[in-house]
Amino acid sequence: MPAVLAALAFFSLLGFALFWPRYTRLRRAAFIREAALPRGLFEKLRAKHPQLSTKDCQLVAHGLRQFFLAHLNSGRRFVSMPSQVVDDLWHEFILYTKNYDAYCRSAFGRFLHHSPAVVLGSERQRNAGLRRCWWFACKEENINPRAPTRLPLLFALDTKLNIPGGFRYVPDCSGVRREQDGKDGKGDAATYCGGDFTSSSYDGGTEGFSDGLGSAGSDGGSADAGGSDGGGGDGCGGGGCGGGD
């Protein structure tokens, strides 16, 4: 009888240990989707982008939540920000320091540092963060990240809202590039492609892409890396990471 009780206790603890990380992630994901943002945040965003309506600002907030979910669902790994307008809202949110700190503790269990929006380039760490963000944003909207027919909101917002200096993405650049090549032998450097996240031509690899096939849903705080806005050299060692710099 004692052996049976010991076995039951062991399997109960094992089940709890396996269940708890998933429960924690689901609870945090629900918070990210539902928690109210600070009052006055949209007014701050519209001071920089006066053309945005209240509905537009709500879309940008949805894009920011999608970015936060990508960070959470990657196992709190480093993710890069792909949108200029969402990056602007993120930066304004951080200026509400107490609200942002409390939000991060509930959403991630630690502080998430900010870094500017980026596109694929020669910097492997930034690229890995973008590929990771692309993968999980696509999964959030049931888009095939390997062969997208549309863009997740986070990657579409700059174009949708006509943001000056924003990053213009399309799902597949083949048609755009053929059109440009026919004109002057050059691709459209201002158009970025969802299909490029599977390519190793930028940095010799595809690190970050399809991370979800391995540790997706992990809430164990996988190896983080990245810079920060005044948050220390690595941007994560003190508890969090994000952005692309």
Buried (B, 14 or more C-beta within 10 A) or exposed (E): EEEEEEEEEEEEEEEEEEEEBEEBBEEBBEBBEEBEBBEEBBEBBBEEBEEBEEEBBEBBBBBBBBBBBBBBBBBBBBBBBBBBBBBBBBBBBBEBEEBBBEBBBEBBBBBBBBBBBBBBEEBBBBBBBBBBBBBBBBBBEEBEBEEBEBBBBBBBBBBBBEBEEBBBBBBBBEEBBEEBEEEEEEBBEEBBBBBBBBBEEBBEEBBBBBBBEEBBBBBEBBEBBBBBBEBEEBBBEBBBBBBBB
